[in-house]
């Protein structure tokens, strides 16, 4: 329940103000990953979407590792 409340706090503010925050970017990448994963379950041979998913996963992982190094408290709240 804490994770959902933390994510909802991020989205309550205006999107324009949040785009620079690492947490907002991680949440937006997580949503994109979920959408692409469900898309790829239906269309298994969509190789372009698979490539995009791999790129997003890499960026997502980089942001998570950066956040874990810079701010461990926010990292634990997000995870």
N, C-alpha and C positions, 0 to 999 in steps of 0.2 A: 504494500500500500504506500510506503514511503516513496518508492520510485515514481509511481503515478502522480503523487502530489507534487513532487519536485519537477516533473515534466510539465504539469499543468501550470505551475508558477512561471516557468520559462515562456509558455505560450500566451499567458495573460497579457503581457506587455505587447507593444506594437512590434510587428515583425521587422520593421526598418531599424528599430533600435537594437534588436537582438541578433542581427545577422553576424555581428563580429564576435559574439561570445562562443567559446569553444563548446559549451554545453548545447547551445542551440544548433550548432553545426553537426554535432554528434547525433542529436535527436533527429535532425532532418535526414542525415545519412541512414539512420536506423529505419526510418519510414520508407525511404527509397529502397533499401535492401529488402524489406518485407514485401513491398509491391512487386519488385523484380523477381523475388523468389516465388511468389504465388503465380506470376506470369509464366515463369519458366517451368512450373509444374504442368501447366497446360500445353505449352509450346516448347518441347524439349530440344528441338533443333534450331531454335532461334539463337544463332551463334553471336550475333551482334549484341544482343541483350546480355548474353553470358560474359562477353568482353566488358561491357559497361558495368556489370555487377562486380567483376573482379577489380576494376578500377576503383569503384566506390568502396569495396571492402578494404582495399589498401589504404585509401584516404581515411576511412573510419578507424582503422587500426593505428595509423599514425597519430591521429588526433587523440585517441584513447591513451596511447603511450606518452604523448606530450602532456596531457592533463594529469596522468599519474605521476609524472616527474615534477610538475610545477605546483599542483594543488591536490594533495592526496585526499583531503576531506571532501572536496567536490567530486572527485573521481569515485570515491566509495559511495556517495549519495546517488550518483548517476548509475552505477552498476547495481 
